[in-house]
Amino acid sequence: MSSIDQKLLEILHENKNKYVSGEDISNMLGVSRTAIWKHIKKYRDLGYEIESVTNRGYTIIKVPDRIIAEEIMIGLENKEIGNEIIVFDSIDSTNNKAKELARDKCKSGTVIVAEEQVAGRGRLGRKWHSPVGSGLWFSIVVRPDILPIKSPFLTISASLAVLDAVRCIVNEVCGKINNKNIKNKIKIKWPNDILFEEKKIAGILSEMSADMEQIKYGIIGIGINVNQDFFSEDIKDTATSLKKICYKKIDRIKLLKYVLNYFEGYYEKLIKGKENELLEKWKSNLNVIGEEVIIYSNKKTFYGKVIDISTQGELILQDKKNILHKFWAGDVSLRKT
Ligand code: ADP
């Protein structure tokens, strides 16, 4: 992505509903008018409607519903998260690509987004449905200077960021009358999902490479159901999308920017050793504390009540014999009874 591409889009967006002359743009960007025309053509080919009128110039009429790196970058003032954004039309899994790039030493904060994942993954190799054009499927590579034992806080930070971003967009889209009710129904399901009325809107899959003392890199994969109208048979009773909640189409780029922005804030807290703050906020938004649940872990089934979350983010379950069990995310499935 060239900075000219991004600046050109910025100029067109800043001058929405007005025409900007090719000459003005070429002066602002310091390139020829022919070069400007080529960049405009590139965006038209991507689906932008950009009108050009002789003697007046260019104006942007419509932005396509498409993930475009420059659009995400515009107005994103993060220091680290999103400093590099790579977009694919189709990919096996953004986490796989992120891992490959992380091994090749990509920058911390790099974001990989795809319009479609053909082999999107949940935990333990479960399938994550990622149909083309309707959701946000992306991964963030980070290199946090924290001990590996603190790595669960990457998932915690990401789930808080998704929660905030989703609530924020719902607030904007659904309007003030409905939103309080709706907002209160959006919760975090321990350890890695965001639910609306018990149906999954988003899932998070964190992976990492570390030795005893150091995290080499962490990868936070995030999938958000944004504009799907239908779900396949296997998840139709357990999944929902923001469009189904709000009855309106959601701007995916805007939502993605919110997630990246909120994530940077939580990530900064984590780096500064403020994980207690993250934990408190996380606990207050979990939907399981005090609930009777079933936990499937390592082919065993546990029944009991969730009484707390440990300082490391583990779920503490009290069974019928009052014995306490601690579970961490990786190999556990949780259902409410
Ligand atoms: P679980 O939620 O069952 O503990 P995971 O957190 O690993 O497991 O998420 C994977 C599961 O999520 C899949 O097995 C499937 O049931 C469900 N799923 C897959 N894709 C989606 C999606 N786009 N939206 C909601 N749920 C999904």
Boltz pocket constraint, residues with backbone or C-beta under 6 A from the ligand:
constraints:
  - pocket:
      binder: B
      contacts: [[A, 122], [A, 123], [A, 124], [A, 126], [A, 127], [A, 128], [A, 129], [A, 130], [A, 192], [A, 193], [A, 200], [A, 201], [A, 202], [A, 203], [A, 204], [A, 223], [A, 225], [A, 234], [A, 235], [A, 238], [A, 239], [A, 240], [A, 332], [A, 333], [A, 334]]
      max_distance: 6.0
